[in-house]
């Protein structure tokens, strides 16, 4: 297979560098992974590839001046594009479309000339937007529940009023799912006669990522595109 590292290597004439921080992308969106040579030189006649670092399976492969799709993993077929506008300066970008949870993890970017090979590791973190649950009535008022899942590290969740004041939660639970991602669920009780509007925010303190939704009216909880309302 063309992307395998040669057995004999001389002293390296270039290094390969990727981003020094995780690349983040939302589920269903796009991710762009960058890689470049140092010192700057053309990679047009080199073999350039992107592999999943754990098993070295092909995410995208380029050589002989064109993309090679025969060895590409099935789950990436039709979802990748190598951007070569700056390849003469040794810089390439891999765009991945329709991001899936399985895309989360480490990747290896490599450049191989006729006699030299170098690679670099980088990480893609897939972020999943919060999922909100509808409220359920209880004796003391309206219980509103906010649930969010798919976070790469332990998230923080809070209730706030529309002035930004933090409100106490009636309950809070954080758990790690079987796939290693975290989910959180917090609840607040609002007096039944109240017309109070509250917001739920969930953030990843490690990446400074945050999602927020606001209850639009009594007994209703809103998501980005629809209302969820149930009688109490």
DAZIUR-V441118 format. One record per run of one state. SS is the DSSP state (hx for helix, st for strand, lp for the rest). FROM is the first residue (numbers start at 1). LEN is the number of residues. Records with the same first field share a line. If there is no record, write none. Layout:
SS->FROM-LEN + FROM-LEN
//
This chain:
lp->1-14 + 19-4 + 27-4 + 39-8 + 53-5 + 64-2 + 69-3 + 73-1 + 77-3 + 84-3 + 90-1 + 97-4 + 104-1 + 113-4 + 128-3 + 133-3 + 139-2 + 152-4 + 162-4 + 168-3 + 177-5 + 191-7 + 205-4 + 215-5 + 223-4 + 230-3
st->15-4 + 23-4 + 31-8 + 47-6 + 58-6 + 66-3 + 72-1 + 80-4 + 91-6 + 105-8 + 117-11 + 131-2 + 136-3 + 141-11 + 156-6 + 166-2 + 171-6 + 182-9 + 198-7 + 209-6 + 220-3 + 227-3
hx->74-3 + 87-3 + 101-3
//
